[in-house]
Amino acid sequence: MPNKIIDAKAAAALVHDGDAITTSGFVGIGVPDALLAAIEDRFLETGAPSGLTLLFAAGQGDGKTRGLNRLGDAGLLKRVVGGHWGLIPRVAALAIQNEIEAYNLPQGVISQLYRDIAAKKPAHLSRVGLETFVDPRLDGGKLNARTTDDLVTLTEIDGETYLQYRTFPLDVGLLRGTTADERGNVTMEREALVLDNLAQAMAVKNSGGVVIVQVERIAKAGSLDPRAVVLPAALVDAVVLAPPELHEQTYATQYSPAFAQRIRAPEGALPPMKLGPRKVIARRAAFELPVNGVVNLGIGMPEGVADVAGEEGLLDHVTLTAEPGVIGGQPASGLDFGAAVNTDAIIPQNAQFDFYDGGGLDLSCLGLAEADAVGNVNVSKFGPRLAGAGGFINISQNARRLVFTGTFSAGGFKAEIADGALNIVSEGAACKFVDGVGHVTFSGARAARLGQPVLYVTERCVFELREGGLALTEIAPGVDLERDVLSLMAFRPIVDEVALMDPRIFRPEPMGLRIDLLHLDLADRIALGPDGRALYLNFEKLRVRTLDEVEKIRAQVEKVCAPLGHRVDVIVNYDGARIEEEVEADYAAMVADLTERFYDRVTRYSGSAFMRMKLGKTLGRGRPDHVFETQEEAKRFLGQTQGRT
């Protein structure tokens, strides 16, 4: 077989005017900067190649000059179909100025589109994007007036509506690996991610195109372990040896063996966040983490949830993931985002989105840039500023539970945490809670209609999505409800009961969240009175979300009551407790079973009228005097009913 090693200049000459190209990368991971730089240099010197169509899934850039920013010269690009635009301002400026045709499609859809192009399918079929700006009934993913072709259309199968994303052939693939042998077999052992390289190479090859791969070292032909080869030589036409400065592992790290999963990083390798608004938001979001569940963390503000989970000792009890293919471990942040340490696995990006789209996520924490009264969220386009949706649409539409995270206002906002309270030093110029979002990246109406649980977490308050729109449910200590929240919003949210955010969120020491989420304190929460005749169940702020948690409560009550040989009176504190709808029936059955076996008189209390109503409904008592507002009322009830059967 021929030696496929060529220099970057020769590689750039393989790209012709009008070609459709695709590039690998996620932020700064796996981006073929040496190839992109060579193409830009050639264009600036000769004017060729020009009029290119670019297809890319994840954002590939540093927000300045690297990555796809190298293709931001006027005339080089004609059409761009991309998933995330926020890191490529030079290219985004061309779209905003109407100088190129520009589309923003969901990152996961583009990732999966490569496989459909490889298989020569006419289109990719998906529910992802329905009722967002990608839906042709809104914008069809088009970003400016110059963009007129319909890449997204509607279709129906068995009465259900889908989006149909059109495929098109690709002429050039610009990809990246670690080691190539002389024949063109490529491995990726020092890369932080494997991304869509294999699917992209197949898509280009089956389109009759040219696959060019940038690597950092060359090996003798036939010397690579076949199991380590990600791109076989049959799919690779040319290999370029890149200089180190154009082949960094991430845009923040030249090389980390921990990001390549060559070593396990010690605890504390990623230092904890400083206490401030960002950490407050991450901490409140972390209260929603599902034990033994699978979680996605988005870029930006949600990255802090991983830091909090590490600080609270929860990483062994929840599987954190990131959309480019990270499963398990602790995701990194900033320009390292996409990399992770101590992972369970690194899988292809398209496979990760298959899992996400099918409902594999128990929870996702995503960013919040704008929200409106019906719960719509915009993170993709703000007037002249183009960010793009990235994987946001795939993830937000399909996660079982959703938490949006962001500061309440933007543009000069500053706040301090002192003495367990939030002090707003300067208010942002713009409140994020607006009359109507400028771009519908997430449809609140659709989520409410489908019953998807959604929270909107800021540093000063928390909202939840209800059928009637956003409801204010929590407020931070030190914050005035009218002055600091309601008067700044462009709409009036639903305001029923507003609880205080957990005070531990605003203190410098770890919160002990591991105890809460793992129910390690059940033995302290379930205790007999001194005479052995009364059982006290302190379920204050207890979260019951799974059948396993229901069974833990049953087991602890049995452990206490079974040896007694007599029934007990019971007082249950439900202040701040939450029983999720998914387990309400199981919880009620557990309570009924324990009541039949061990309980005599039972009384409950909660300061929340909503919780009292829910308890009455869930436990099926039909007797409102069994659920009181205070402990004193509950005890008084027991005294009044003493001796009754």
N, C-alpha and C positions, 0 to 999 in steps of 0.2 A: 504494500500500500504506500502511496506517496506521503512524504513528510508535509504536514499541513501547517507548520509553523511559519507565519509571515509577520511583518512588522505592522504597526498601527497605521502607517500611511497607506500601505498596500490594502489593508482592510477597509479603510475609508473609501478607497477607489471602487470597492465592490458595491457601494450604494449609488444608485442611479436616480436621476431626476424623476419625480413622480412616484417613487417606490412607497409601498406601505411597510413601515418598520414597526417592530415591537422591541421593548427593552425590559430587562429584569431589574428588580430592586425593591426595597422597602425602606423609606427614609434614606439612610446611607449604607444599608446592608445589601450586598449583592449588586450594586450599581456598577455597570461597566464604564467607569469614568475615562479610562484610557481610550476606549473606542469612541465615546461621545466627544472627547476633546479633539481627537483626530478628525472627526467629521466636521466639527465646527471650524477647525483650522483650515481644512480644505475649502469649506464654503467661503470663508473670509478671503482666502487667497484667489479662488477661481470662480466663485459664484455657483459652484456645484458641490453636492447635489441640492436641488431646490424643489419646492412644491411637494414635500414629503407628507404622507399621512402617518401619524404616530398613534399607536395603540398601547396603552399601559394600564395596569391595574392599580397598584399602590402608589402613593406619593414617593417620588424619587428625587430628593434634593435636600439642601440645607437651608432653604429660605433665602439664599443669596445667589451664588454663582455656580455651585457644583451640581452634579446630576443632570437632570433634564433641562436645567437652566442654560446649559451649554448649547441647547438647540433654540434658544429664544431670539435669534437674529432674524429680522424681518426678511421674508422671502424663502427662508429655509423650510419652513413648515407651511402646508396648505390646510390640513385638517388634523385636529387632535381629538381623540376619543380617550378620555382618562377617568380614573376613579377618584383620585385626590389631587387637587391643584394647589393647595395651600403652601407647599414647600417649593413650588416652581414659579415664583412671581414674574420672572422674565417671560415665560410662556403665557401665564395668566394675563399679563398686560396685553398681549396680542389678542387674546380672546375678548377682553373688556373693550379694547379699542376697535373691535370688529375687523381685525386684519386677518384672522383665520376663521375657518369653520370650527366650532368648538362644541363638544358634547361632554356632559358629566353623567356617566352611568355608574351603577353600584359596583364597587370594587370586586365583590364576590362574583357578580355576573360576568365581568370581564375575565376574571380568573377562570371561571368555568367555560367561558366562550372559547378559550384556547383549545380545549378538548373537542368542542363541537366543530371548530375550524379544522382541526386535525382529522376528524372523522367525516369531514365534508358534509355536515348537516347544514340545512339552509338557515336555521335559526336556533336560538336558545330559548327554551320555554321556562317561565318562572312567575311566581306570585310576587317576587321581590320587586318593590317599586310601585305597587298599586297605591293609588291615592296620595302619591308624593309628586314632586316636580318631574319625576321620570315618566310618570303616566302620561300618555299622549293626550288625555283629556285635560291635562294642565300644560306642561311645557315639552313633554317628550324627551327630556334630558338636554334640550338645546339651550345654549348659553348666550346667544346673541342673534341679531337680525340676519347676519350673513349665513347662518346655519339653517338650511331649509329641508334637507333630505330627512325622511322619516326612518330612523334606525330602530324605533320602538313602535310596535303596533299592538292592538288588542286582539285577542282571540278567545273563543269559548270552547270548553271541553266538558261535556256532561252538565251543561248549565253553569259551570264555574268560569269566572273570568281570569285570564292569564295575560301576562305581557310576553310578547314575542320579540326577542332581540336578534336583529339580523346579523349573520356572519358575513365575512368578506376575506378574500385570500391575502396572505402576508408574503412580502417579497424578501425581507431581511429580518433576522433575529439577532439582536445584540445582547449577549448573555455573559454570565460570569461564573467561574469555578475557581478551584484552588490549584489542582495539578492536572496537567494534560500530558499524555504520552505523545510521541511523534505521529501516531496514527490519528489522534484526535479524540481518544477516550478521555473523559473529564471526570474528576472527583471533586468533592466539595468539603473536605474534612476540616478546613480552617474557616469555613464560612459559618456565620451565625444562623443562617436560614437556608433552606433549599428552594423555597418559593415555587414558581411555576416553570422553572427552567425546562424540565422534560416536556411538559405539555406545549410550551412555546416552541421548542425545537421541532416537535412533531408537527405542529400547526404550520410552521414555515416550510418544513421539508415537504409536507404533503401538498403545499401550495406551489411547489416548484421553486421555492426560494433558497436563499443562502443563509446558513447559520454560522455566525462568528462568535467565538468565545474568548473572553479575556481571562487569563490565569496568572498566578504569581510564580509558578515554577513548571519546568518541563522534565518529564521522565522518559526513560528509554521505552521504546515500543514494546508492548506486551508485559511490562513490569507492574502494572497496576492490578490491585485486587479487584476481580470482576464484581464482587458484591459492593464495593465502594464506588463503582462507576455510576454516576447519575446520568451523564450524557454519553451514550455509546458513540463510537466513531462514525457509525453509519448515518448519524444525524448531524454531524459536525463537518463543516466545509473548511473552516480556517480557525487557527488558534493564534492569539497575540499574547506575548509575554509582557505584562504591564509593570511599570516601575512602582516601587512601594508607595510613593505619594499619591498614586492614582489607583491604589488597590487597598485602601484601608478597610478593616473589618467593619467598622461603623464610622460615621463622620465625627465621632467623639473619641474613638479608641482605635489605635493602629492595629493592635491584636490583643485579645484576652483569651487564654485557654479556657477560662470559665464560660465565655460566650460560645466557644466551639465545643463545649461539653467534654473537654479533655481532662478537666479536673472538677471536683466539687468544691464550690466556694464555701469557706467557713461562715458560721453564723455571724452577722454583723458586717459582712463584706460590703453590703449596701447600707450606709448609715441611715438612721432614722431622720425623718423630717423635723424641722424646727416648728414649734407651735405658732401657728398663725392661721389666717383665714383658709388657706389651702389645706392645712392639716385638719382643721375643724370640719371642712366639707368631706374630706376623705374618711375621717373617723365616723361621721354620721352615716356615710354610705356603707362603711364596714359593718355596721349593725345589721345590715340586710344580708350579709354573707351566709349562704346555705351550707351547713356542715355536710361534708361528703358530697357536695354538689360541684358542678362545673360552672366556672365564671369567666366572662370575657371582660377585659379592661381596655377601654379606648385610650386614644392618645390625648395628652394634655392633662387636664384636671383629674381624670380617673386614674392616672398612673399612681397617684398618691395612695390609693386603696391598697396596692401591693405593699407599699412601705408600711402602712398601718398593720396589715395582716402579718407581716414579718415581725414587727415590733411586739405584736400581741400573741405571738406563738401559734398562729393559725395556719401556717403554710402546709403543715402536715395533715390538715383537716379540711382543706378545700383545694380544688384543682383550678388554679388560675391559668387562663389561656390568653393568647393574643392572636389576632386574625391571620398573620402571615404563616402560622403553623406551629406556634409554641404551645405545648401542653405540659402543665405542671411547672413547679419551680417558682421563681420570683422574677417577673418581667423587669427590665431596666427602663429608664426614663430619658427624657430629653432627646438628644441626637443619637443616643444608644437605643431608643425605643424600637421594639421588634426583637431585640436580643433578650436573653434571659439566662439566669444561672440556675443550676441544679434542677434541670427539667426532667420530666419523665420521657418526653419524646419531642422530636422535631419532624413534622410531617409536611407534605406539600400544601401550599396555600389553598389550592382548589379543593383538596380533600377537607381541609378545615372548614371551608364555607359550605361544603356538602353537609357536614355535621351541624353547623350553625343553622342552615336553612331548614333542616329537618326537625328543629326544635330541641337540639341537644343541650342548649344552654339553660341552666337553672336560673341564672341571673346575669345581667350585663350592666356595667356602669359606664355611661357614655357622657360626653361633654354637653354643655348647655350654653348656647349663645343667645338665642331668642326663644321665648315661649309666649303663647297667647291664651286667651280665656278658655278655649276648647281643648287646650293641651297640645296643639301643634308645636313642633320644635324646628328651628332653623339653625343649621351649623354649616351650611353650604355656600350661601351667597348673600352679601350685604351691600346693596348698591354697587359701587365700583370695586368692591373687594370680593375676590373669588377664592373660596376655600375648597369647595368640592366635598362630596359626601363621603368618599372613601368607603369603608365597610359598614358605615353607620346604618344604612338602610337595611342591608341584609340582617344585621345584628338586632337592631331595634324592633324590626317587625316580627322576629322569630324567637327571641328569648322569652322564657316563661315569665320572668319578672324583670323589671327595668328600673334603673335609677339614673336619672340625669343629674349631672353635677356641674356647678359653676357658681361664680360669685353673683350676688344679687344685682350689682350694677357694674358698669365698665367705664374706662376712661378716667383715670385719676383716683379710683377707689383705693382707700387705705383703711386698715383697721388693726387694732391691737387686742391681744388677749391678756387681761390682767385680773387677778383676784377672782378667777372663775367666771368672768363675764366678758362679753364682746363690747369693745369700745370703738365706735366708728369715728375715725380721725378725719377723713374727708370722703364725701360721697362721690360716687362716679358720675360722670356727665350724663350717662345713659342708663336707664333701668332696662333690664333684659326682659321684663314682662310687659309686652306691647299689645296694641290693639289687634294687629294681625301680622303674622310673621311674613318677611319678605320672600321666603322660599320655603316650601313645605318639604322638609327632609324627613319629618316624622309626622304621621297623621294621628292626632289625638282622638278624633272622632272614630277612626277605624279601631284604634286600640280599645276605646271605651265600649264600642259595639261588640268587640270580640271578648271582652272581659279580661284584658291583659292588665295585671297590677303594675302601676307606674308611679314612681315618686320623683319629685323635683327638689333636689337638696341644694341649698345655698348656705352661706356662713351664718345667716341670721334667721332663716326660717325654712320650713319644709312644707311642700304642697303634695297632695295626692290627686290622681286623676279619678274623677267620678263621672257618671253619665251626664251630669249637668255641667261638667267642666272642672276647672282647678279648684280644690278646696285647701285652705290654709289649715294645717294640722299642728304645727309645732313652731315655737319661736325661741330664740336664744336668750339666755340671761343677759340683762343689760340693754336689751333692745325694746324700744317703745313701739307697740303694734301700729298705732296710727301714724306717728311721725316717721318711723324708719322703714315701714313696709307699705301699708295701704295707701298712704298719700303719694307714694312714688310710682305706683303701678298705674298702667293705662286702663286697667279694668278692675272691677271689684270681684275678688274671688269669693267662693262660698266660705263663710266663716261661721262655724258652729262652735265646737269645743277646740280651744287652742292650748295644747300642752306645752310645758317647758322642755326644751331639748335636754337630753341627759347631761347633768352637770359635769360628769367625768370627761366629756368631750373638750371642755375648756380648761382642763388642768394639765400641768406639764408631765406628770407621771403616766406610765401606761395605764390603760383603763380597766384591765382585767377582763377584757372581752372574751377571752378563751373560756373563762368560767361560765359566763352567760350563755355563750353559743353551744358549749358542750354539755351544759346542765351539770357541771361538776359540783354544784352547790345544792343539789336536790336534797341531800341529807340534812342540810341546814334549813332548807325551805319547808320541810315536812317533819313536824315534831309534835310529840305528845306534851300535854300540860302536866304539871307536877302530880296531879292525882290520877293520871292515866285514863281520865274519862273524857278529855277534850283533845281533839286533833286540830292543830293549827297549820294551815297550808298558806305559806306566804308566796304567792305567785306574782308579786309586784314586778312589773316590767318583764315578765317571762314571755318568751316567744315560743309558740307551739306551731311548728311548720310541717312536721313530717310524722308519719306513723311511728317511726322509731322513737321520736320524742314523746309521743303519747304513751308508748309502752314503757318508757323509762319512768314516767310518773306513776303508772299503774304498779310497776315493780317496787318502787320505793314505798308507796302506801301499803302494799301487801307486806313488805318487810317489817313495817312498823306495827301494823294492826293484826296480822295473822296470829302472832303468839299471845294476844291479850285474852281471848276467850270471852270477850264481851264487846258490845257495840260502843261507839264513841259519838259524841257531839262534834260537829265540824264547823269551823269558821275559816272561810277562804278569802284571802285578799287578792283581788284582781286589778288593783290600781296599776294602770299603765300596761296591763297584759294584752297580748294579741294572740288570737287563735285564728289561723288562716282558714279560709273557706274550704280549701282542699281536704282539711282534716277535721272539720267541724263535726261531721257525722261520727267519725271514729272517736273523737274526744267525748262526745255525748254518750256513746256506747260504753266507753271506759268508765265515765262517771256513774252511769246507771248500774254497771256491774259492781263497782266498789260500794255504791249506796246499798244495794241489795245484800251484800256480804258483810259490810263492816259498819255502816253509818246508822245513826239514830236520827237526830235532828241536824239539818244542814242549813247554814246561812252564809251568804256571800255578800261582799261589798266592793264597790268601785266608785271612784270620784267621777267617772265618765258616764254620762247618761247614755251615750252610744253603746258603751260596753255593757251597761246594765240591761239595755234593750236586747243586745245580742245574746247575752247569757240567758235571758228569759226564753228567747227563741231557740237557741242551740240546745239548751238542757231540757226544753219541753216541759217546764214546770207549769206554765200558765198561772203562776201565783207571784205577782210582782213583789209581795212583801218578803220574799226569800232573797231578793237582791237589793241591798241597801247602798246608800251613798257613803256612809262612814262606818268605821269599826264599832263605834259606840252604839249605833243603831242596830248593827248585827248582833252585838252581845246582848242588847236589851231584848231583842227578839227571842234569843235563846232563853233568857230569864223568864219571859212571859209565857213561853211554851213548855216550861219545865213540867214534867209529869204527864204531858200529853202523849198519845200514841201517834 
